[in-house]
Amino acid sequence: MLGPSRILADDTGWMVPGSDNATSAGTGGDGFEINPTNVYADDNVSAENHGGLGDSHLFYDFGLGVPAGATIEGVQLRLDWYLDSDNGTNAMGADLSWDGGANWTSVVSDSVETTVEHTAYLGGSTENWGRSWTPDDFTDANFRVRITCISDTAGRVFYLEYLSLIVYYSPVHYLEVIGDGTMTAGNSNVLTIRARDTLGNIAVNYSGQKSLTFSGPAQAPGGQTPTVGGSDVGTPVSVKFTAGVSDNATATTLVAYNSETTTVNVSDGTFDSYTNGSYGLSLTVNASSLDHIVISPDTSTISAGGTQAYTAEAFDVLDNS
C-alpha cells in the first residue's frame, strides 16, 4: 500500500519492536511462549503460541519518533502469521495503547486462516483506530501493541513471523498571522497565530507555551517602538496555543506607530510565516489625526517686492506625515 506523498505528509517508516512481554490473558496466560523476539525481523522464523485460546502478548519500544506538533493521519500494523490448522474459527487481533497499557483502542483483527504465512495489514494511512492521537502517544514510554490469538479450538498453534508498524503524519509546515489589514498608528491590532501542517490543515497538536518573535513594523519618526504583547517587536514573547491556534489575545496584541505598509511575520525558531510561503499579515498603518503643521523654511529674509515659497506639511503626534 502506498502512503501519501512525502511532499504533503510524512511517516515514520516501518518500525519493529525492541521489547515485549506476555500478558496473563487467555487459557495459557503466557502469550507467544516460544521465541517471541523472532517477530522483530522478517527472516522466516516465527514466534509461537501453543493452545492458549485468547493468549496475548505486548510489543513496544518501536522508536517511532513522531515530531512534536505533527497531525497524526493514520496508523498501520503489519502481521505476517499463519496457523497449524484452519479447523474451527481463528483470527489474530491487535489493539493499541497510548498510555503504557492503561487504556486501549478497540481490537482490529485479521480472520484470514492459512497454514502458510500470509501478510495482514491492519489500519492504514488514514485510519486512526477510533481515536485522536498526539505525537507523545507514540513515545516508547507510552505506546504498546497487544496481539491476541483468537480461536475456538483447543490446541491451536499460532505462528507470528513478523510484526512492524508505521505512523503516518503531517508535520507542522508554517505559522500564519491573522489580523486587521489596516490600522491607525498608535492603536492596537489583535493578532491570531495559527500553525498549519503540510496538508494546509490546522496543526491541532501544536499546543502549549511557544516563544514567538515578530517582525515587520518599524519604529515611528518620533522614536516610538512597535510592540506585541507589550514586548518590543523583534524580542520574544510567550504565547499559549491550544489545538494549533493562539488563545491569549493580550499576548498577541500589536501596537504599531509608524505610518507604513509592511508585512507582520512571526517565528518560533523552528517554524515561521515566511520560509515555506508568504503567510504573514499584509498591514497598512495610517497616520493618526493631525497634531501639528511644519512650515519650511522656518526663517527667511525677503527683499521688498520679492517673493518666498513656503511648504506646509502636516504631522500626527507620532511625527508621521
C-alpha positions in Angstrom: 0.0 0.0 0.0 1.4 3.4 -1.0 1.3 6.1 1.6 0.5 9.8 1.0 3.1 11.9 -1.0 6.0 12.8 1.2 5.7 16.3 -0.1 2.3 16.6 1.7 2.7 14.2 4.5 5.4 12.0 6.1 5.7 8.8 8.0 8.0 7.0 10.5 8.8 4.2 8.1 8.1 0.6 9.0 9.4 0.1 12.5 9.8 -3.1 14.6 9.5 -3.5 18.3 12.6 -3.7 20.6 10.9 -5.2 23.7 8.0 -7.5 24.5 6.3 -9.4 27.3 3.4 -11.8 27.7 0.2 -10.9 29.5 -1.7 -13.2 31.8 -4.7 -13.2 29.5 -6.1 -16.4 27.9 -6.1 -20.1 28.8 -2.4 -20.3 28.6 -1.5 -16.9 30.1 1.9 -16.9 28.5 1.5 -15.1 25.2 3.9 -16.3 22.5 5.8 -18.5 24.8 8.3 -19.7 22.2 10.8 -17.2 20.8 8.7 -14.0 20.9 11.7 -11.9 19.7 11.5 -13.7 16.3 8.9 -11.2 15.3 11.5 -8.4 15.3 12.8 -9.5 11.9 11.3 -10.7 8.7 13.5 -13.8 8.4 11.1 -16.8 8.1 11.5 -17.9 11.8 8.4 -17.4 14.0 7.2 -16.8 17.5 4.8 -19.5 18.6 1.7 -19.7 20.8 0.6 -23.3 21.5 -3.0 -23.9 22.6 -3.6 -20.7 24.5 -7.0 -19.5 23.5 -7.1 -15.8 24.0 -3.5 -15.5 24.9 -2.0 -12.1 24.3 1.5 -10.5 24.1 2.7 -6.9 24.3 5.2 -5.4 21.9 6.8 -1.9 22.4 9.9 0.2 22.1 9.3 0.9 18.4 11.4 4.1 18.4 8.8 5.8 16.2 10.0 9.4 16.8 6.9 11.3 15.6 7.9 15.0 15.6 6.3 17.4 18.1 3.2 19.2 16.8 2.5 16.8 13.9 -1.0 15.9 13.0 -1.5 12.1 13.1 -3.1 10.9 9.8 -3.1 7.1 10.3 -1.5 4.1 12.0 -0.9 0.8 10.2 0.2 -2.6 11.6 1.7 -5.4 9.6 1.4 -9.0 10.8 2.9 -12.0 9.0 1.3 -15.0 10.5 -0.2 -18.5 10.0 -1.8 -21.5 11.8 -1.0 -25.1 12.2 -4.6 -25.9 11.0 -7.5 -23.9 9.8 -10.1 -26.0 11.6 -12.5 -24.0 13.7 -12.7 -20.2 13.8 -9.4 -18.4 14.2 -8.1 -14.9 14.0 -5.3 -12.7 15.1 -6.3 -9.5 16.8 -4.5 -6.3 17.7 -5.2 -3.2 19.8 -3.0 -0.2 20.6 -2.3 1.7 23.8 -1.2 5.3 24.1 -0.5 5.4 27.8 1.7 2.4 28.7 -1.2 -0.1 28.6 -3.7 1.6 30.9 -6.2 2.2 28.0 -6.6 0.5 24.6 -8.3 1.0 21.3 -10.9 -1.4 20.1 -9.5 -4.7 18.7 -8.9 -4.9 14.9 -8.4 -8.4 13.7 -7.4 -10.5 10.6 -9.6 -13.5 10.2 -7.8 -14.9 7.1 -7.0 -18.5 8.1 -4.0 -20.1 6.4 -1.5 -22.8 7.1 1.2 -20.9 5.2 2.4 -17.5 6.1 0.4 -14.5 4.8 0.7 -10.8 5.4 -2.2 -8.9 7.0 -2.3 -5.1 7.2 -4.5 -3.6 10.0 -5.3 0.1 9.9 -4.0 2.3 7.2 -2.6 5.7 6.2 -5.9 7.4 7.0 -7.2 5.1 9.8 -6.7 6.2 13.4 -8.2 3.2 15.2 -11.1 5.2 16.6 -9.2 8.0 18.4 -7.3 11.2 18.0 -3.6 10.8 18.5 -0.8 13.1 19.6 2.9 12.7 18.9 3.5 12.0 22.6 1.3 8.9 22.4 4.0 7.2 20.3 6.9 7.6 22.6 8.5 4.3 23.8 7.2 5.1 27.3 3.6 5.3 26.1 3.0 3.2 23.0 2.1 -0.5 23.1 0.8 -3.1 20.6 -1.1 -6.1 22.0 -1.5 -9.1 19.8 -4.2 -11.7 20.8 -4.6 -15.2 19.5 -8.3 -15.8 18.9 -9.7 -19.3 18.5 -12.5 -21.6 19.5 -10.4 -24.7 19.1 -8.2 -26.1 21.9 -4.6 -26.9 21.0 -4.5 -24.4 18.1 -0.9 -23.2 17.3 -0.4 -19.6 16.2 2.8 -18.6 14.4 3.8 -14.9 14.2 6.8 -14.4 11.9 7.0 -10.6 11.7 5.4 -7.6 13.2 6.0 -4.0 12.2 4.2 -0.7 12.4 4.1 2.7 10.6 2.6 6.0 11.7 1.5 8.5 9.0 1.6 12.1 10.0 1.6 15.7 8.6 4.3 17.7 10.3 3.9 21.4 11.1 4.8 23.3 8.0 4.3 27.0 8.7 2.7 29.6 11.0 0.2 32.2 9.7 -0.6 35.6 11.1 -4.2 36.8 11.0 -5.4 40.3 12.0 -6.9 43.5 10.6 -5.2 44.6 7.4 -5.4 48.3 8.2 -5.0 50.2 11.4 -4.2 53.7 12.7 -0.8 54.5 14.2 -0.8 54.2 17.9 -3.8 51.9 18.0 -3.9 48.2 18.7 -4.5 45.2 16.4 -5.3 41.8 17.9 -3.3 39.1 16.0 -4.2 35.4 15.8 -1.4 33.0 15.1 -2.2 29.6 13.5 0.0 26.6 13.0 -0.7 24.6 9.8 0.6 21.3 8.6 1.8 20.2 5.2 -1.8 19.5 4.1 -2.8 23.0 5.0 -4.9 21.9 8.0 -4.6 23.5 11.4 -1.9 21.5 13.2 -4.1 20.6 16.2 -1.1 19.1 18.2 0.8 22.4 18.2 -0.1 23.3 21.7 1.3 24.8 24.9 3.5 27.8 25.5 5.6 29.0 22.5 8.2 31.7 22.3 7.4 33.8 19.3 9.3 36.6 17.7 7.5 39.1 15.5 9.0 41.3 12.7 7.8 43.9 10.2 6.6 47.1 11.8 9.2 49.8 12.2 9.9 52.5 14.7 8.0 55.7 14.3 9.8 59.0 13.3 9.1 60.2 16.9 11.1 57.2 18.3 8.1 55.0 19.4 8.9 51.3 19.1 6.1 48.9 18.0 5.2 46.1 20.4 3.4 42.8 20.5 2.1 41.6 23.9 3.9 44.6 25.5 7.3 43.4 24.2 9.2 45.3 21.5 8.9 43.8 18.0 12.0 41.7 17.5 12.1 40.4 21.1 10.5 37.0 22.1 7.0 36.9 23.6 5.4 33.8 25.3 2.2 32.8 23.7 -0.1 29.9 24.6 -1.5 27.7 21.9 -4.5 25.4 22.1 -5.1 23.0 19.2 -2.9 24.9 16.8 -4.3 28.4 17.5 -3.0 31.2 19.8 -5.5 31.7 22.6 -4.2 34.7 24.5 -5.2 38.0 22.8 -3.2 40.0 25.3 0.0 38.3 24.3 -0.6 38.8 20.6 -1.8 42.4 20.5 0.2 44.6 18.1 0.6 48.3 18.7 2.2 49.9 15.7 3.3 53.6 15.5 5.0 54.1 12.1 2.8 55.1 9.1 3.8 52.4 6.5 2.8 49.4 4.5 4.6 46.3 5.8 4.2 42.5 6.5 3.9 41.2 10.0 5.8 37.9 10.3 6.3 35.5 13.1 8.8 32.8 14.0 9.1 30.3 16.9 12.7 29.5 15.9 11.7 26.4 14.0 8.5 27.3 12.1 7.6 30.7 10.7 5.3 32.6 8.4 7.8 33.2 5.5 10.2 30.3 4.8 7.6 28.0 3.2 5.4 30.7 1.6 4.0 34.1 2.4 1.7 33.7 5.4 2.4 36.9 7.3 -0.2 39.7 7.7 -0.1 42.4 5.0 -0.6 45.6 7.0 -1.2 49.2 6.2 -0.6 51.6 9.2 -2.2 55.0 8.6 -1.2 58.2 10.3 -3.4 59.3 13.1 -5.2 62.7 13.3 -3.5 66.0 12.6 -1.4 67.2 15.5 0.8 70.0 14.1 1.9 71.6 10.8 5.5 72.3 10.0 6.3 75.3 7.6 9.6 75.4 5.8 11.8 77.2 5.6 11.1 78.2 9.2 13.0 81.6 8.7 13.6 83.7 5.7 14.6 87.2 4.6 12.5 88.7 1.8 13.6 91.8 -0.1 11.0 94.4 -0.8 9.0 93.4 -3.8 10.4 89.9 -3.7 8.7 86.5 -3.1 9.4 83.4 -1.0 7.9 79.9 -1.5 6.9 78.0 1.7 6.0 74.4 2.2 3.5 73.3 4.8 3.5 69.6 5.9 1.0 68.1 8.4 2.1 65.6 11.0 0.4 63.4 13.7 1.5 63.2 17.3 4.0 60.5 16.3 5.6 62.7 13.6 4.1 60.6 10.8 3.4 62.9 7.9 
